[in-house]
Amino acid sequence: MSERKRKRESGSQQENANNKGGSESELAARCKQHVTSEARESRYFTCQQSHLQPHLGELFFRQPCVTLAKAFLGKVLVRRLDDGTELRGRVVETEAYLGGEDKASHSAGGKRTGRNTAMFMKPGTIYVYPIYGVYLCMNVSSQGEGAAVLLRSLEPLQGHAVMRRLRASKRRDQARPLKDKELCNGPSKLCQALDVQRRLDRQDMASSWEVWLEDGDSTTEVREMVSAPRIGIRSHGEWAEKPLRFYLRGNACVSVVNKEAERLCES
């Protein structure tokens, strides 16, 4: 009797072990799926796996336009290409476009068009538009009706060779080689170097796996921020003079340095 009981107990233990093994496998699969989901949704997601980096989520973008334009400085913009290559650059220059009464904004007076729809979507929506019929610029919507932040310049951090090749494809054959600081020092240059395309328009930067934002390296010193007038909007009266462009002072990748604004910062 006791022998049969021991056999039944032994068989039950083996069955439990098998079930446990299956459960652990299923649990691991579910955990992996959950991790991927969390990486898309969390504001700051950290994981021991190196290929999963912390994305800045919806909470970061849910700020007034000027506040967001300043908050972008020092953050890292990431572009994942179709082949899986990831390009990274630190944001060093932005401009705020407030919508409404801001006459330099595409959404001035609350004007909505097929082109600027992204400016009226939730904060963190990417707005890509053409200029001069050839080049592209990339903005990100913020809080505020029709408000968005223009990404003007990046400091290249990863993928320099790919960025250089992408930039070269848009230049003359005999053009001189670009220095690292020249790869992304302008809104259209930035888009060329990161292969930003029109199809990215209206994507959510908080959840996209083609382009997203990461927190900057906390060990990197953030230089003094300069506030200066925006570039290329002289025809917009008083709005052309408002200090709605922000950049990291002393960074070689800034597109245009404003000495007068820097002197004002010192006083």
Secondary structure, DSSP 8 states (H G I E B T S, - for coil): -HHHHHHHHHHHHHHHHHHHHHHHHHHHHHHHHHHHHHHHH-SS---SSTT------HHHH-SBHHHHHHHHTT-EEEEE-TTS-EEEEEEEEEEEE--BT-TTSTTBTT---SSSGGGGSSTTBEEEEEETTTEEEEEEE-BSTT-EEEEEEEEEEE-HHHHHHHHHTTS-TT-----GGGSSSSHHHHHHHTT--GGGTT-BTTT-SSEEEE---TTS----EEEE--SS-GGGGGGGTS--EEEETT-TT-S---HHHHHHHH-
